[in-house]
Amino acid sequence: MTRYTADELIAAIEDLTAPRLAHYIELRMIQPVLSDGGERYREVDRARVQLLCNLTEDYGLEGEALSLMMSVLDEMHGLRGEMQALMAALAEEPDETRQRITLHVRRVRGRDQ
């Protein structure tokens, strides 16, 4: 598992600066892992910082707008995981149960067929 120091993370991401990283941490958008060697950043943190930099540079998002966007993306990610778990559980049910649930979902969503 790759772990980055702040300097390594800054070197790996073109638009990342020390003040920008500190700002993302202050806003609690990034939370480094504490280890014996100090703060470290995981691969998922690197991807998240890259996204934050892209949203800032490409779309001009900052402050509350950036926080809101990340909050929405985090929520969607969580819901995606919930949906995957639900679909996996449903796949283990008998055909009759899956068909009944599928029809019910279509009715609720207004897609009767």
Contacts in CASP RR format, 6 or more apart in sequence:
PFRMAT RR
TARGET T0000
AUTHOR 0000-0000-0000
METHOD contacts of the structure
MODEL  1
MTRYTADELIAAIEDLTAPRLAHYIELRMIQPVLSDGGERYREVDRARVQ
LLCNLTEDYGLEGEALSLMMSVLDEMHGLRGEMQALMAALAEEPDETRQR
ITLHVRRVRGRDQ
1 42 0 8 1.000
1 43 0 8 1.000
2 42 0 8 1.000
2 43 0 8 1.000
3 33 0 8 1.000
3 35 0 8 1.000
3 40 0 8 1.000
3 41 0 8 1.000
3 42 0 8 1.000
4 12 0 8 1.000
4 40 0 8 1.000
4 41 0 8 1.000
4 42 0 8 1.000
4 45 0 8 1.000
4 46 0 8 1.000
5 39 0 8 1.000
5 40 0 8 1.000
5 41 0 8 1.000
6 18 0 8 1.000
6 21 0 8 1.000
6 32 0 8 1.000
6 39 0 8 1.000
6 41 0 8 1.000
8 41 0 8 1.000
9 16 0 8 1.000
9 21 0 8 1.000
9 41 0 8 1.000
9 45 0 8 1.000
9 46 0 8 1.000
9 49 0 8 1.000
10 16 0 8 1.000
10 17 0 8 1.000
10 18 0 8 1.000
10 21 0 8 1.000
12 46 0 8 1.000
13 46 0 8 1.000
13 49 0 8 1.000
13 50 0 8 1.000
13 53 0 8 1.000
14 53 0 8 1.000
15 53 0 8 1.000
15 54 0 8 1.000
15 56 0 8 1.000
15 57 0 8 1.000
16 49 0 8 1.000
16 53 0 8 1.000
20 53 0 8 1.000
20 56 0 8 1.000
21 30 0 8 1.000
21 49 0 8 1.000
24 30 0 8 1.000
24 49 0 8 1.000
24 52 0 8 1.000
25 31 0 8 1.000
25 32 0 8 1.000
27 63 0 8 1.000
27 66 0 8 1.000
27 67 0 8 1.000
29 48 0 8 1.000
29 52 0 8 1.000
29 66 0 8 1.000
29 67 0 8 1.000
29 70 0 8 1.000
30 41 0 8 1.000
30 45 0 8 1.000
30 48 0 8 1.000
30 49 0 8 1.000
30 52 0 8 1.000
31 45 0 8 1.000
32 39 0 8 1.000
32 40 0 8 1.000
32 41 0 8 1.000
32 45 0 8 1.000
33 39 0 8 1.000
33 40 0 8 1.000
33 41 0 8 1.000
33 42 0 8 1.000
34 40 0 8 1.000
41 49 0 8 1.000
51 73 0 8 1.000
52 66 0 8 1.000
52 70 0 8 1.000
55 61 0 8 1.000
55 66 0 8 1.000
55 69 0 8 1.000
56 62 0 8 1.000
56 66 0 8 1.000
61 69 0 8 1.000
90 97 0 8 1.000
90 98 0 8 1.000
90 101 0 8 1.000
91 98 0 8 1.000
93 101 0 8 1.000
106 112 0 8 1.000
106 113 0 8 1.000
END
